Every structure is written in structure tokens, then in C-alpha cells.
Amino acid sequence: MKRLFALLTALALLCGAAGAAAEKTELIVFAAASMTETLTEIQALYGAVAPEVELVYNFDSSGTLKTQIEEGAACDVFISAAPKQMNQLDAAADAGANPDGLDFVMQGTRIDLLENKVALAVPEGNPAGIESYDDLAARLAAGDVLLAMGNADVPVGQYTQKILAHYGLDEAALAAAGVVTYGSNVKEVTAQVREAAVDCGVIYATDAFSAGLTVADTATAEMCGQVIYPAAVLNITQNEAAARAFLDYLTGPEASAVFEAVGFSPLSK
């Protein structure tokens, strides 16, 4: 009986050790909704590179993610679809960019990871026959098209606002005229276009690619600026080494190939 007890005890200890060895580091990554497809693909690839790490994603608009971080959500790595939301969390940013003096970015880790393009996407067959941003501007002014765009707190919405301003269009007047609808993130705008609920939508080129949508035109930097995706490890992380390693992987050739395949331009490889 004593021998049986000793054997069972040894087996329990071995199982406990094996369980401990199998435990993974949970790495929480907050990323712009427009990265859903690419980061999901990278998740599988990274599992082969770092099997000891489990990636846990939270995809949403960059503004929503920034607010969640500010309110105390656990997050190791943040990837925004625009510098604005990262600046609002970065103590190194000037007071104009970070008016609340928030300090969440681990200094020395922030990089410009990717560049995207702002695309004018249309439903299958392009029923309204929209040809370009110039054409869209004229037809919005005439009130004969329906445009989907992101809310003002969403980067893709902010880029769209710049495009409207470039053409001298009053967003509030367009909304009052009923020729603009909104989405809380780029995926909602994309869905409206894919379902042909609108005549067109302003989304990212990568989302148009992933959704199989036709792009009628692409905005220039003069129209809305560069679409830069900054990334950083946050100083609230409990897994700094793993977070740094994952961010480094995102700049490497394997991840860069995934990004490039959908239309991103890697900036830090």
C-alpha cells in the first residue's frame, strides 16, 4: 500500500510539473479592426515560432481601444490605425497630442509598423457608377449618392473628414441631407458597402481587399495625409520580454509577407 501511495504521489508530481511546463504566456494585443485578417493569420504562424506564447487579440476602432487602455484594461501591445490614438497614450508626445498627460507607452518600443491607403470602395457591380473621389465629391454636393464613413472618433472616419474638407464639403450639412451614414469602426463601414446598403464607402485598401470589394479610387497624401499604423509595448505589461519579441516578429520577413499580401506597406522590416 505504501508503495502504491508513493507511486501515485510521484505520478501526481510528474503531472503537475508537466502541466506547469505546458502553461503558456498570455499576450494581450489590442489592434485596429483593419488588422483582423492579417493578425489572425499571423497568430497561426507565430504559434510555430513561439509555442510558449498564446496571443489574445482585441480588435476594435483605435479610439475605443485607447479608451479601454486608459480605463484600466489589461494590454501588452497596442497597434493603432493612426498616430493620434498612440500619441494620446504616449508621455513623450507633446501636450497638444497628449493633452491629458497619459503615460502608457513603454519608451523605446514605439515604431511605425505599417502604412495603409484610404480607399473609395463600391458594392459589386458598382450600381451607382462612382468613378473617383472627384466624382464622389460632385455627387455628394448634388445629393444623389449615399456614402458610408467612420465615426469622428475612428481613424478611418478622421481620414474621411480630411477628404471631405479637401473638397470643401461640409460633413454636417451632408449628414443633415441624408447622404452620409456612419460606422463605429472600419468593419462596419465595409459591411455596409459589401451588403450594398450604400453606394460607396471610405475604408482602408486592406479591408477592401479582404472583403473582395472594388476600389474606385485611392486617396493621396495631399487629401488625407499618410495612413501610418504605430505599434508599441505598453508599460502596464506583465510580459515585457514576450511583448517585445512579438513586436519584433511583426517587423520580420514572415509577418511582413502577410501584411504585404493584403496591401499594407511594412515600414520597419
C-alpha positions in Angstrom: 0.0 0.0 0.0 2.9 2.3 0.9 4.5 1.6 -2.5 1.2 2.3 -4.3 0.8 5.6 -2.4 4.4 6.6 -3.3 3.8 5.7 -7.0 0.6 7.8 -7.1 2.3 10.7 -5.4 5.2 10.5 -7.9 2.7 10.4 -10.8 0.9 13.4 -9.4 4.1 15.4 -9.1 5.1 14.5 -12.7 1.7 15.5 -14.0 1.9 18.8 -12.1 5.3 19.5 -13.5 4.1 18.7 -17.0 1.1 21.0 -16.5 3.4 23.8 -15.3 5.7 23.3 -18.3 2.7 23.4 -20.6 1.4 26.7 -19.3 1.6 29.5 -21.9 2.3 33.2 -21.5 -0.9 35.0 -22.5 0.0 38.1 -24.6 -2.9 40.5 -25.0 -2.7 42.6 -28.2 -5.1 45.5 -28.8 -5.2 46.2 -32.6 -7.1 48.3 -35.0 -10.1 46.4 -36.6 -8.5 46.7 -40.0 -5.8 44.3 -38.9 -8.2 41.5 -38.1 -7.4 39.2 -41.0 -3.7 39.7 -41.1 -3.1 39.3 -37.4 -5.3 36.3 -37.3 -3.2 34.7 -40.0 0.0 35.7 -38.1 -1.4 34.1 -34.9 -1.0 30.7 -36.5 2.5 31.4 -37.9 3.7 32.8 -34.5 2.5 29.7 -32.8 5.2 27.7 -34.6 7.8 30.3 -33.7 6.9 30.9 -30.1 4.7 27.9 -28.9 5.0 29.1 -25.3 3.0 32.2 -26.1 -0.7 32.5 -26.6 -1.8 35.6 -28.5 -5.1 37.1 -27.3 -6.5 39.8 -29.6 -8.9 42.6 -29.1 -9.9 44.2 -32.4 -11.9 47.4 -32.5 -11.6 51.1 -33.5 -8.4 52.7 -32.3 -10.3 55.2 -30.3 -12.3 52.5 -28.5 -9.1 50.6 -27.7 -7.4 53.7 -26.5 -10.3 54.4 -24.1 -10.2 50.8 -22.8 -6.5 51.0 -22.1 -7.0 54.4 -20.3 -9.8 52.9 -18.2 -7.5 50.0 -17.0 -7.9 47.2 -19.5 -5.0 44.7 -19.5 -3.0 45.1 -22.6 0.6 44.2 -23.6 0.9 45.5 -27.2 -1.1 48.3 -28.8 -1.3 48.8 -32.6 -3.3 51.8 -33.7 -4.6 52.7 -37.2 -3.3 56.3 -36.7 -0.7 58.1 -34.7 -3.4 60.2 -32.9 -4.5 57.4 -30.5 -1.0 56.3 -29.8 0.1 59.9 -29.1 -2.7 60.2 -26.6 -1.2 57.4 -24.5 2.5 58.4 -25.0 4.1 60.6 -22.4 6.8 61.5 -24.9 4.2 63.2 -27.1 3.8 67.0 -26.7 0.9 68.4 -24.7 -1.1 69.2 -27.9 -1.1 65.5 -28.9 -1.4 64.1 -25.3 -3.5 66.8 -23.5 -4.2 64.5 -20.6 -0.6 63.6 -20.0 -1.3 59.9 -20.2 1.7 57.6 -19.8 1.1 54.1 -21.1 3.7 53.6 -23.9 6.9 51.9 -22.9 9.6 54.3 -24.1 11.9 52.9 -26.7 9.4 50.4 -28.1 7.2 52.6 -30.3 7.6 52.0 -34.0 5.8 53.0 -37.2 4.8 49.5 -38.2 2.7 49.8 -41.4 1.3 52.2 -43.9 -2.2 51.7 -45.4 -4.2 53.6 -48.1 -7.7 55.1 -47.8 -9.9 53.6 -50.5 -13.2 54.5 -52.0 -14.9 51.2 -52.2 -18.1 50.3 -54.1 -20.5 47.3 -54.0 -20.4 44.6 -56.5 -21.1 45.9 -60.0 -20.8 49.5 -58.8 -24.5 50.2 -59.3 -24.1 54.0 -58.8 -21.2 54.1 -61.3 -18.9 56.1 -58.9 -15.6 56.6 -60.7 -13.4 58.6 -58.3 -13.2 60.8 -55.3 -13.7 63.8 -57.6 -16.9 62.2 -58.9 -18.0 61.3 -55.3 -17.5 64.9 -54.2 -19.6 66.3 -57.0 -22.4 63.8 -56.5 -22.4 64.3 -52.7 -22.8 68.0 -53.3 -25.7 67.2 -55.7 -27.2 64.8 -53.1 -27.6 61.8 -55.4 -25.3 59.2 -53.7 -25.2 57.6 -50.2 -21.7 57.4 -48.6 -20.7 55.3 -45.6 -17.9 56.6 -43.4 -16.5 56.0 -40.0 -17.5 58.0 -36.9 -15.4 61.0 -35.9 -13.5 59.1 -33.2 -12.4 56.4 -35.6 -9.2 56.9 -37.6 -10.9 55.9 -40.9 -13.6 58.5 -40.1 -11.0 61.1 -39.4 -9.3 60.4 -42.7 -12.6 60.7 -44.4 -13.3 64.0 -42.8 -10.0 65.3 -44.2 -11.0 64.1 -47.7 -14.4 65.9 -47.4 -12.6 69.1 -46.2 -10.2 68.8 -49.1 -13.2 69.1 -51.4 -14.7 71.9 -49.4 -17.7 69.7 -48.3 -19.5 70.3 -45.0 -19.9 67.0 -43.3 -22.7 68.2 -41.0 -24.6 69.5 -44.0 -24.2 66.2 -45.8 -25.4 64.3 -42.8 -28.4 66.5 -42.5 -29.1 66.0 -46.1 -29.1 62.2 -45.6 -26.3 61.4 -47.9 -23.9 60.1 -45.3 -24.2 57.1 -42.9 -21.7 56.1 -40.2 -20.0 53.0 -38.8 -18.3 52.7 -35.4 -15.3 51.0 -37.0 -14.0 50.2 -40.4 -15.5 46.8 -40.4 -19.0 48.3 -40.0 -18.4 50.6 -42.9 -17.1 47.7 -45.0 -20.2 45.7 -44.2 -22.5 48.5 -45.4 -20.6 48.5 -48.8 -20.5 44.7 -49.1 -24.2 44.5 -48.4 -24.9 47.3 -51.0 -26.7 49.3 -48.2 -24.8 52.3 -49.6 -23.5 53.5 -52.9 -19.9 53.6 -51.6 -17.8 53.8 -48.5 -14.4 55.1 -47.5 -12.4 52.3 -45.9 -8.8 51.0 -46.0 -7.4 49.4 -49.1 -6.6 46.3 -47.0 -10.2 46.0 -45.9 -11.4 46.3 -49.4 -9.0 43.5 -50.4 -10.1 41.2 -47.6 -13.8 41.8 -48.4 -13.4 41.4 -52.1 -14.6 44.9 -52.9 -13.8 47.0 -55.9 -11.8 50.1 -55.3 -12.9 53.1 -57.4 -10.1 55.4 -56.2 -7.4 55.7 -53.6 -6.8 58.9 -51.6 -3.5 60.8 -52.0 -1.4 62.0 -49.0 -2.4 65.5 -50.0 -6.1 64.6 -49.5 -5.8 63.0 -46.0 -2.2 62.5 -45.0 -0.3 59.3 -44.6 -2.1 56.4 -43.0 0.5 55.2 -40.5 0.0 52.4 -38.0 2.2 52.9 -34.9 2.8 50.0 -32.5 4.3 49.8 -29.0 4.6 47.7 -25.9 2.7 49.3 -23.1 4.3 49.9 -19.7 1.4 48.2 -18.0 2.5 44.8 -19.4 3.3 41.9 -17.2 5.1 40.2 -20.0 7.7 42.7 -21.3 10.0 40.1 -22.9 7.3 38.3 -24.7 5.7 41.6 -25.8 9.0 42.9 -27.2 9.6 39.6 -29.0 6.2 39.7 -30.7 6.6 43.3 -31.8 10.0 42.4 -33.2 8.4 39.4 -35.1 5.9 41.8 -36.7 8.7 43.6 -38.4 10.3 40.5 -39.7 10.0 38.9 -43.2 7.3 36.3 -42.3 4.9 38.8 -40.9 5.8 41.4 -43.5 4.8 39.0 -46.2 1.4 38.6 -44.7 0.9 42.3 -44.4 2.1 43.0 -48.0 -0.2 40.3 -49.4 -3.3 42.4 -48.5 -1.9 45.8 -49.4 -0.1 47.0 -46.3 3.3 48.6 -46.7 5.6 47.4 -43.9 7.7 50.3 -42.6 10.0 48.7 -40.1 11.2 45.4 -41.7 
